[in-house]
């Protein structure tokens, strides 16, 4: 048995001893809610907007059944789908797909808050309890910086917040983090989740804005997109990623972090198990109480996801 296989097995075994209930000591395996996966079917007659056919690693149908296969034995008991299409009716397609498999506990869809029909579309999709919010940011060639200053956009985001739904950010940059901070201050009741920050180099300006965001209520850090390419290679050693994870955890703390894999986009950097092993080694070392918050408890507050199966935890 090589070192990584041994560590993975040991980490999994350790995690399997660490589930707790409020006010009690850890007694069993900690279930995992993955708050960031994508669903698409390359065989649909109309095609798909993402991923492109040229992306051979990614251009494979990704549905709940395949997600169950890649996470087998990892105690992943639920997942939230993140939009990967700007087509309006793909919100409904995802909801229809998820209805057939109870491992799916919610979706973050794609709607444009400044669109004239946003109120109508939001009202339509929010009737389904699996529709948890929308994603917006650096995606689909949209200018978030400009839109986030538009009164129509702000009004739409207020509607989202009033509906008790979540805004998930997309693909962070220094400008986006600053815009999200200003948006949060314009709509204080907005619940917000920041994605893929482990891939971003945190210069002093970004760190300053993140620290400001972390002082606002209902702002969460999604620990997704952890693995990355460095000088043509992809490190798989937790020690390599620890300094940045320490920096982010130090900013947001144990009550504001949630787990997300970014599957199957994460396949560009390695198998699902490899990325999960890195974050498991990091968070399990902090003890059962913090690990449990990261794996699922904080995601309940961040997303208000829907409990659908007996093996999914309840707060």
N, C-alpha and C positions, 0 to 999 in steps of 0.2 A: 504494500500500500504506500503510494507516494505521499509527500507532506500535505499537498493540497487536498487530496482525497481524505486523508486522515482528519485534517482540520474541518472539512465540510461535514464529515460524519460526526465528529465530536461536537461541532456547533449545533447540528440538527438534534443530536441527543440531548444537549444541554437545553435547547429551546423546548424540547418535549417534556421538560420537567417544570415549566415556568408559567403556567396559566394561573391567573388569580381572579378573584371576584372582589368588588369594592370592600376594602377594610379587612381582607383576608390575605394570608400568605399564599405564594404561588404553589399550585398543586398539580398542574397538568400542562399539556402543550398549549402554546400561545397561538391562536388562530391568526391568520394574516388576511387583511383586506388590501388588495392591490388597487390603488386609486388612479391608475393611469395605464389603460390598455386601449388599443385601437381595433376596431372590427371592420372588415370589408370582405367582399367576395369578388374575385377577379372574373368569375364566370357570369356575372350579371350581363344581360343583353346591352344595357346602356353603358357598360364599362364602369370605371371608377376614376375619380379625380386624383387619387393618391393611393399607393405609390405608383410611380411610372414603371412601364414594362422594362425599362433599361436597368432598373434596380433588381437584379436577379435574386439577391438575398431576401429582399422584402416582398417581391411580387409573387406572393403565395397567399391563397385564401386564408384569412384569419377570422375564425368564428369561435364561439365558446367551446365547442368540442375540442378544437385544437389547443386552446388555452388550457383546458383540463389536462390534456396529454403532457404539455411541456411543464406543468406545475405538479404533476403527480408525485406524491410523497413529500411535498414541501409544506404541507399544511396551509396552502392558500385556499381559503374557503369562500372568497367573494371578490368581485372585481367591479370597478367603475369604468365605463367606456368613455374615452375622450374623443371628441369629433375628429374626423380626418376627411371631411368633405364640406364644401361650401354650398352644396345643393340642398335646398330647403327640404325636399321630401326625403332626403337621407336621414333626417331626424326621425321620421316615422319608420323608415326601414330599420334603423337600429333598434327602436322600441319594439318593433315586431319580432326581430331576431332575439332580443333579450327576453321577451315574454316566454320563450320556449325553453329557457335554461336558467334555473334559479341560482346558479353561481354568479349571475349578473345582478348587481344590487343598485345600479343606477347608470345614468348617462349624463355627460356634460355635452350639450349640443352646440349647434352653430346657428346663431341668429344675430342680426346686426341691429344694435340698439338705436341707431339713427335712421333706420328704414321706416318709411311711412306706415308700413303694415306690421311693425314690430309689436305693438300692443295686441293685435289680433293673433299673430303667430305665437307670442308668449302665452296668451290665454289658452290657445289650442293645445299646446304641448304640455303645459303645466298641469293639465287635467289628468295626465298620466303620472302617477306618483314616482315612477322611475326617472322622470325628467327632472334633474337636480339643478340645472343652471346652464350657463353658456361659457364658451371659451373665446377669448379675444386677445389680440396682441400682434406679434410679428408673424402673420400667417395670411395666406391667400392675397398677398400683395396689397394689404390694407395699411393705410397710414394711421397707425394708432396715435402717434404724437399729434397729428392734426385733428383727428376725430375726437380725442379725449378732451379737447378744448371747445368742442361744438355743443351749444346748449341742447340741441336735439339729442345728441349722444348722451349727454348727462341726464336728460329727462328719461331716456330709455333705461339707463343704468339704475336710476332711482326706482323705476317700475320693477326692475329685477330684484332690487333690495327689498322693496315693499312686499314682493311675493315670497320673501324668505328663501331666495335662491342664491347660488354661489357663482361668482365670476372666477374662472380659471384663466391664468395668464398663459401666453404662448411665447416660448423661445426668448429668453431674457437678453437684454442689452442694457448698457448704462442708461440710455435714453428711456427705454421702457420702464425701468425701475423708478426713475424720477417721475415719469408720467403716472405710474400706478400710485405713487405716494400722493401726488396732487389729486388724482381721482378719488382716492380714499378720503381725503380731507373734504372734497366736494360732496361726497356721499358717505358720511360717517357710518351709516348702518349697513353698508355693503360688506358682505362676507367674501373674502378674497383668498385664493390659493395661488402661490407662486411656484411655477414648475421649473425643472431642469437647472436650478441654480448651481449644482455641483460642477456643471460644465463651464461656468462663467468665472473668469479671473476677477477676483474681488479687489479692485483698486480702492483707494481711500474714499473716492466720491461715491462709488457704489455701496461700499460698506456703511457710509454715513446715512444714505437713504434707506438702506435695509434696516439699520438700527432704528430709524424713525418709524418705518413701517411696523417694526416689531413692537413698538409701544402702543400702536393702535389696536383696538379690539378686533377680533375675528379676522386676523391676517395669519395665514399658515404657510409654512415652507414644505413643499413636496420634495422629498429626497428622491429625485428621479434623474435619470441621465448621469449616473455616477461614473461608469466606465468611460474612458476616452482614449483617443489615440495620441501618443506622445512619441515624437521622433520615429514614426513608422511602426511603432509597436503599441500593444494594448496591455498595460500592466494589470495583473489580476491579484496583486498583493494588497491587502487592506492597509498596510503601513503606508503605501504610496498615497492613498486617498485620505488618510487620517487628518493631515493638517487642514485641508479644506473643509472636511466634515466637522472638525473641531471648531473652525471659524464660524461656520453656519449654525452649528448647534449652540455655540456661545452667544450668537445674536438672538436666536429665536427661542431657545430653551426647550425643555422636555414637553411642554404643553402645546407647542405650536408646530410640531413636525409630524408628517405623515409619509407612509411608504407608497412609492409608485415605481413601476418597472419600466414604463414606456414600451412595453411589448406590443407588436413584434419589431418596432423600430430599433429596439435594443439589440436585435440580432446582428446588427452591424458590428457590434463590439464583443459579442460573446453569447453563450447560451444563457437562458433565463437563470439557471441555477448558479452560474458564476457570478452574475451581478448581485443576486440575492445573498450569496455567501459573503460578499464584501460588506454589505450593510448589516448582515446578521452578526458577523464578527465584531463590527463596530458597536452596534446598539446592545447586543447581548452582554457585552463587557460592562455596560452601565447598570446592569441589574434588571430583575424581572419587572419591576414597576415601570421603569422608563421604557423598556422594550415593549411592554404591552401597550403603553400609550402610543408608541410609534407604529406598531403593527396594526392596531385597529381602533383603540379608544379615541384618539384625537380625530380620526377620520369621521367618526359619528358627528362630532361638533362641526367639522369643516364642511361636510356634505349633506348631513341628514339623510344618509342612504337608507334603503328599504331592506329590512330583515325578511329574507325569503326562505331560509332553510334552517333546520334545527341545529346544524353544525356551525351556523354563523352566530357570533357572540352578540349579546345584548348588554347595553350599558346599565 
